[in-house]
């Protein structure tokens, strides 16, 4: 979600930044327009990812600067849960591209560019400090760094 973990015994390493994208089902009405405008984006029904059930986030601030308000109709605790709702409806979810691409592809979902300026999402690796020197965990973190690296 772009927020750095804050628990004292959890390590966090910022490994990348990524743009946000819209995630919709194949055949969603927004896939049939030439270019999705910010107004069309705001009018769609949105599902927001929030472990705490919050409907609003920085996206709403960016839309407000354009004089727009999005239609947030539901929240899901994880991107994976949101993708399941998106897959069977006309809901859309806005998510970080690099952490979304493979899951969305596996579910047959479509990624569309976001029609407004939004700061990039930070991508963090995080782990409990007890795994700092664990060889298998070090290997896995290196693999994840490589997979998430830009370019």
C-alpha positions in Angstrom: 0.0 0.0 0.0 3.0 2.3 -0.1 3.2 2.8 3.7 6.4 1.8 5.5 5.8 -0.8 8.1 6.3 0.7 11.6 6.4 -2.2 14.0 9.7 -2.0 15.9 10.7 -5.7 15.2 9.9 -5.5 11.5 12.5 -4.5 9.0 11.5 -2.6 5.9 13.5 -1.8 2.8 12.1 0.4 0.1 13.0 -1.4 -3.1 11.0 0.4 -5.9 8.4 2.9 -6.9 5.6 2.1 -9.2 2.8 4.0 -11.0 -0.9 3.3 -10.1 -3.2 1.6 -12.6 -6.9 0.9 -12.8 -7.8 -2.8 -12.6 -11.1 -3.9 -14.3 -12.6 -7.1 -15.6 -12.3 -7.9 -19.3 -15.2 -6.2 -21.1 -15.7 -3.6 -18.4 -17.4 -0.4 -19.9 -14.1 1.6 -19.5 -12.3 -0.9 -21.7 -14.5 0.2 -24.6 -13.7 3.9 -24.6 -10.8 5.4 -26.5 -9.4 7.2 -23.5 -10.7 7.2 -20.0 -11.1 10.7 -18.7 -10.7 11.7 -15.0 -14.5 12.3 -15.0 -15.3 8.9 -16.3 -12.9 7.4 -13.9 -14.5 9.2 -11.0 -18.0 8.2 -12.1 -17.2 4.4 -12.1 -17.9 2.4 -9.0 -14.7 1.9 -7.0 -13.6 -0.7 -4.5 -10.8 0.6 -2.2 -8.2 -1.6 -0.5 -8.0 -0.9 3.2 -7.4 -3.2 6.1 -9.3 -0.7 8.3 -12.3 -0.3 6.0 -11.5 3.3 5.0 -13.1 4.5 1.7 -10.9 7.6 1.2 -7.2 7.9 0.4 -4.7 10.1 -1.6 -6.6 9.3 -4.8 -9.6 11.2 -3.4 -7.3 14.2 -2.8 -6.0 14.1 -6.4 -9.6 14.0 -7.7 -10.7 16.8 -5.4 -8.0 19.0 -6.9 -9.8 18.4 -10.3 -13.2 19.2 -8.7 -14.2 15.5 -8.8 -15.4 12.9 -6.3 -15.2 9.2 -7.0 -18.0 6.7 -6.2 -16.4 4.5 -3.5 -18.9 1.7 -2.9 -16.9 -0.9 -1.0 -13.6 -1.7 0.7 -11.6 -5.0 0.6 -8.8 -5.8 3.1 -6.3 -6.9 0.4 -5.7 -6.4 -3.3 -6.4 -10.0 -3.9 -9.8 -9.7 -2.3 -10.5 -6.6 -4.3 -9.5 -8.4 -7.6 -12.1 -11.1 -6.9 -14.9 -8.4 -6.6 -13.6 -6.7 -9.7 -13.5 -10.0 -11.6 -17.3 -10.5 -11.2 -18.6 -6.9 -11.5 -18.2 -3.5 -13.0 -16.2 -2.3 -9.9 -12.7 -1.0 -10.5 -9.8 -0.9 -8.1 -6.7 1.4 -8.3 -3.5 -0.4 -7.4 0.3 -0.2 -7.8 1.2 -1.6 -11.2 4.3 -3.6 -10.3 2.7 -5.6 -7.5 -0.6 -6.0 -9.5 0.5 -7.2 -13.0 1.0 -10.9 -12.4 -2.1 -11.4 -10.1 -4.3 -9.4 -12.5 -3.1 -11.4 -15.5 -3.7 -14.7 -13.7 -7.3 -13.7 -13.0 -7.8 -12.4 -16.6 -8.2 -8.8 -15.4 -7.3 -5.7 -17.5 -5.0 -2.9 -16.5 -5.7 0.6 -17.7 -3.6 3.8 -17.2 -4.8 6.1 -14.5 -6.2 9.3 -16.1 -4.8 11.7 -13.4 -1.5 12.5 -11.7 -0.8 10.5 -8.6 2.5 10.2 -6.8 4.1 6.8 -7.3 3.5 4.0 -4.8 6.5 2.9 -2.7 7.2 -0.8 -2.8 8.7 -2.3 0.4 10.1 -5.6 1.4 9.4 -6.3 5.0 10.3 -9.1 7.4 10.7 -9.8 11.0 14.1 -9.1 12.4 14.6 -12.7 13.4 15.1 -13.5 9.7 17.9 -10.9 9.2 20.6 -13.6 8.9 18.6 -16.6 7.8 20.2 -17.8 4.5 16.9 -18.9 2.9 15.3 -15.6 3.8 18.2 -13.6 2.5 18.0 -15.5 -0.8 14.2 -14.9 -1.0 14.7 -11.1 -0.3 17.3 -11.0 -3.1 15.0 -12.7 -5.4 12.1 -10.3 -4.5 14.4 -7.3 -5.0 15.3 -8.5 -8.5 11.7 -9.1 -9.4 10.6 -5.7 -8.1 13.5 -3.7 -9.5 12.5 -1.1 -12.1 13.2 -1.8 -15.7 
